[in-house]
Amino acid sequence: MSDKDDTVSGAGAGALDDAEMHALSVRATEQTYQKNVVIVNEGDQSNMIFIILSGRVKVFLRNADGREMVINVLGPREYFGEMIIDEGPRSASVATLETCRFMIITKTDFKTLVASDSDFALKLINRLMHRVRVMTEDIRSLALMDVYGRVARLLLELSTERDGHLVVTDKLTQQDIAERVGSSREMISRIFKDLLTGGYISIENKRITINRDLPGRR
């Protein structure tokens, strides 16, 4: 299968509720970015926070050789850039995976909202704690699991139950998966071949179904 048509799924969590969206919209402007546009560069200084209205973005790190490690994929009602509250540089880069529309709010307005709305502030803290926990598990996975284990963990995280089966519904290429688990495209291709041959997964209409416990989990 080619990079273009070999797809699997991914989705993010931590969406803002209606009240939060309204509170932010009062202070925000809107802007649209096309697919494959880098919105934020790691190390940049910026005073903007982005709330996704439509589309998906990837949050990633890139080394000097151009190799990427995707930290997260975010979708509608999720946001990024809140780390600028500490006045530090951007900790990761963010690029659009498809055409995206954003609400954009300045650091000053965001800090004013946090200071004036204790419920919003508490929810922000809870989301940050959740992201730290997820990153801790990601580090554990990279340090203690082999590539099979990291792929198994990712597929399970992205799956939902449909008619008694675990199904990965969104679509990512094998290259996307490689970037998410810190491996090469070639290794992911071999792993998927093994999983298909062993009957662990099946793929129909670019949708992955997990048929039984995946190998490599620890």
Phi, psi and omega in degrees: 000147183273168177299329185283323187251359179268101191234149170223188192242163176197147179204157180255181181219173177090037183290145175288147178272177185301317182296319179293318179299318180295315181300321179286324184295331180298329185255359192255160167249164180245146178208147179247137176238141178283172180297144175066032175258129175279116183270321183230135175252135176306134179092347179292153168263133182206157178236028183242143172243137186248129174247125185280122175268323176206152181094183180225150176232159172247141175255124189213162171246150180223133179270182185295337179274359179089003179284135184253148170234115181278124180274321185199160171236127184243148181231195185308137179075003171263168187216165176210156180106357183293344180293346180291352178303327182275006177073005182275172179287166177300133183272348180203166176264156179224132179225150180284138174266345178201175177302130185232145173244134185234151157267136180238129182233141181285158178302319181299313180293323180294316179295324177298317179295315180299318183289331186263347184231099184295326179296315178298317181298318181294318178296322177298315179299316180298320179293320178297320177297319178298317180296322177296318179297317179297317180295324176299317178294324177296318178295317177302317180299313181296323185279324191247346181253148170282179184297321177303315181296320180292322177294317179300315180298316181297313181299319179294321179296326184271355186268154173228156182279128178226115178052043177083003180236151173274122185233133173268113193266324180280179190232125173227148176282168175297328176295320176301316180297317179303317180291329181285329185252004177070046181224185178263158177299322182294320178295318179297320178300317179294320180296317180294325177297317178296317181295322178290315181297322181279357179077012179291325178226162169225151181233123178221129183054042178063023179241129182268133171245130177270116186270330179201175184307132183278145180284158172093354180283139180227000000 
